[in-house]
Amino acid sequence: MSLDKKIYKKLLEVPKGKITTYGELAKAVGLKNGQRAVGKIMNKNPYPVIIPCHRVIKSDGKIGGYAYGEEIKSNMLSKEGIKIQNGKILDLENSIYRF
Protein backbone atom coordinates (compact mmCIF):
# COMPACT_ATOMS: atom_id res chain seq x y z
CA MET A 1 0.00 0.00 0.00
CA SER A 2 1.35 3.44 -0.90
CA LEU A 3 2.17 5.98 1.79
CA ASP A 4 -0.62 8.24 0.52
CA LYS A 5 -3.19 5.47 0.90
CA LYS A 6 -1.88 4.52 4.36
CA ILE A 7 -2.25 8.12 5.53
CA TYR A 8 -5.72 8.55 3.99
CA LYS A 9 -6.88 5.25 5.52
CA LYS A 10 -5.56 6.25 8.97
CA LEU A 11 -7.22 9.67 8.70
CA LEU A 12 -10.60 7.98 8.17
CA GLU A 13 -10.40 6.90 11.86
CA VAL A 14 -10.66 10.52 13.06
CA PRO A 15 -14.34 11.02 13.92
CA LYS A 16 -16.44 14.10 13.31
CA GLY A 17 -15.89 16.59 16.15
CA LYS A 18 -12.24 15.58 16.63
CA ILE A 19 -8.99 16.68 15.04
CA THR A 20 -5.46 15.33 14.77
CA THR A 21 -2.12 16.94 13.99
CA TYR A 22 0.16 16.42 11.01
CA GLY A 23 2.73 14.95 13.43
CA GLU A 24 0.28 12.56 15.11
CA LEU A 25 -0.87 11.30 11.73
CA ALA A 26 2.74 10.84 10.58
CA LYS A 27 3.57 8.85 13.74
CA ALA A 28 0.43 6.72 13.32
CA VAL A 29 1.73 5.46 9.96
CA GLY A 30 5.33 5.04 11.16
CA LEU A 31 6.85 8.22 9.72
CA LYS A 32 9.38 9.97 11.95
CA ASN A 33 9.24 13.74 11.58
CA GLY A 34 6.84 13.27 8.68
CA GLN A 35 4.65 16.34 9.29
CA ARG A 36 5.64 17.99 6.02
CA ALA A 37 5.12 14.79 4.04
CA VAL A 38 1.64 14.45 5.55
CA GLY A 39 0.88 18.08 4.69
CA LYS A 40 1.87 17.55 1.07
CA ILE A 41 -0.24 14.40 0.85
CA MET A 42 -3.24 16.18 2.42
CA ASN A 43 -2.87 18.95 -0.15
CA LYS A 44 -3.23 16.39 -2.95
CA ASN A 45 -6.21 14.60 -1.38
CA PRO A 46 -8.27 13.40 -4.37
CA TYR A 47 -11.34 12.73 -2.19
CA PRO A 48 -11.74 15.74 0.17
CA VAL A 49 -15.41 14.95 0.83
CA ILE A 50 -14.62 11.35 1.85
CA ILE A 51 -11.18 11.73 3.43
CA PRO A 52 -11.48 14.46 6.08
CA CYS A 53 -8.17 16.28 5.60
CA HIS A 54 -9.78 19.38 7.14
CA ARG A 55 -9.45 17.57 10.51
CA VAL A 56 -5.63 17.75 10.39
CA ILE A 57 -4.13 20.78 12.14
CA LYS A 58 -0.74 22.06 13.30
CA SER A 59 0.62 20.85 16.63
CA ASP A 60 0.51 24.41 18.04
CA GLY A 61 -3.28 24.45 17.65
CA LYS A 62 -3.37 26.64 14.54
CA ILE A 63 -5.69 25.26 11.90
CA GLY A 64 -3.04 25.25 9.17
CA GLY A 65 -3.52 25.30 5.46
CA TYR A 66 -6.27 23.83 3.36
CA ALA A 67 -6.53 23.42 -0.41
CA TYR A 68 -9.81 25.39 -0.44
CA GLY A 69 -8.64 28.08 1.99
CA GLU A 70 -8.38 28.41 5.76
CA GLU A 71 -11.79 30.07 6.07
CA ILE A 72 -13.53 27.04 4.56
CA LYS A 73 -11.49 24.72 6.80
CA SER A 74 -12.50 26.76 9.88
CA ASN A 75 -16.16 26.69 8.86
CA MET A 76 -16.10 22.92 8.31
CA LEU A 77 -14.48 22.32 11.70
CA SER A 78 -16.91 24.70 13.44
CA LYS A 79 -19.87 22.85 11.94
CA GLU A 80 -18.42 19.65 13.43
CA GLY A 81 -18.31 21.24 16.89
CA ILE A 82 -14.66 22.32 17.04
CA LYS A 83 -14.31 25.73 18.68
CA ILE A 84 -11.88 28.08 16.94
CA GLN A 85 -10.78 31.58 17.82
CA ASN A 86 -8.32 33.70 15.80
CA GLY A 87 -7.31 30.69 13.70
CA LYS A 88 -6.53 28.49 16.72
CA ILE A 89 -8.37 25.53 18.19
CA LEU A 90 -9.75 26.22 21.66
CA ASP A 91 -9.60 23.33 24.15
CA LEU A 92 -7.01 21.58 21.98
CA GLU A 93 -6.29 18.71 24.39
CA ASN A 94 -9.91 17.57 24.49
CA SER A 95 -10.34 17.93 20.72
CA ILE A 96 -7.38 15.81 19.62
CA TYR A 97 -7.96 12.25 18.47
CA ARG A 98 -5.12 9.92 19.52
CA PHE A 99 -4.49 6.88 17.36
C-alpha positions in Angstrom: 0.0 0.0 0.0 1.3 3.4 -0.9 2.2 6.0 1.8 -0.6 8.2 0.5 -3.2 5.5 0.9 -1.9 4.5 4.4 -2.2 8.1 5.5 -5.7 8.6 4.0 -6.9 5.3 5.5 -5.6 6.2 9.0 -7.2 9.7 8.7 -10.6 8.0 8.2 -10.4 6.9 11.9 -10.7 10.5 13.1 -14.3 11.0 13.9 -16.4 14.1 13.3 -15.9 16.6 16.1 -12.2 15.6 16.6 -9.0 16.7 15.0 -5.5 15.3 14.8 -2.1 16.9 14.0 0.2 16.4 11.0 2.7 15.0 13.4 0.3 12.6 15.1 -0.9 11.3 11.7 2.7 10.8 10.6 3.6 8.8 13.7 0.4 6.7 13.3 1.7 5.5 10.0 5.3 5.0 11.2 6.9 8.2 9.7 9.4 10.0 11.9 9.2 13.7 11.6 6.8 13.3 8.7 4.6 16.3 9.3 5.6 18.0 6.0 5.1 14.8 4.0 1.6 14.4 5.6 0.9 18.1 4.7 1.9 17.5 1.1 -0.2 14.4 0.8 -3.2 16.2 2.4 -2.9 19.0 -0.2 -3.2 16.4 -3.0 -6.2 14.6 -1.4 -8.3 13.4 -4.4 -11.3 12.7 -2.2 -11.7 15.7 0.2 -15.4 15.0 0.8 -14.6 11.4 1.9 -11.2 11.7 3.4 -11.5 14.5 6.1 -8.2 16.3 5.6 -9.8 19.4 7.1 -9.5 17.6 10.5 -5.6 17.7 10.4 -4.1 20.8 12.1 -0.7 22.1 13.3 0.6 20.9 16.6 0.5 24.4 18.0 -3.3 24.5 17.6 -3.4 26.6 14.5 -5.7 25.3 11.9 -3.0 25.2 9.2 -3.5 25.3 5.5 -6.3 23.8 3.4 -6.5 23.4 -0.4 -9.8 25.4 -0.4 -8.6 28.1 2.0 -8.4 28.4 5.8 -11.8 30.1 6.1 -13.5 27.0 4.6 -11.5 24.7 6.8 -12.5 26.8 9.9 -16.2 26.7 8.9 -16.1 22.9 8.3 -14.5 22.3 11.7 -16.9 24.7 13.4 -19.9 22.9 11.9 -18.4 19.7 13.4 -18.3 21.2 16.9 -14.7 22.3 17.0 -14.3 25.7 18.7 -11.9 28.1 16.9 -10.8 31.6 17.8 -8.3 33.7 15.8 -7.3 30.7 13.7 -6.5 28.5 16.7 -8.4 25.5 18.2 -9.8 26.2 21.7 -9.6 23.3 24.2 -7.0 21.6 22.0 -6.3 18.7 24.4 -9.9 17.6 24.5 -10.3 17.9 20.7 -7.4 15.8 19.6 -8.0 12.3 18.5 -5.1 9.9 19.5 -4.5 6.9 17.4 
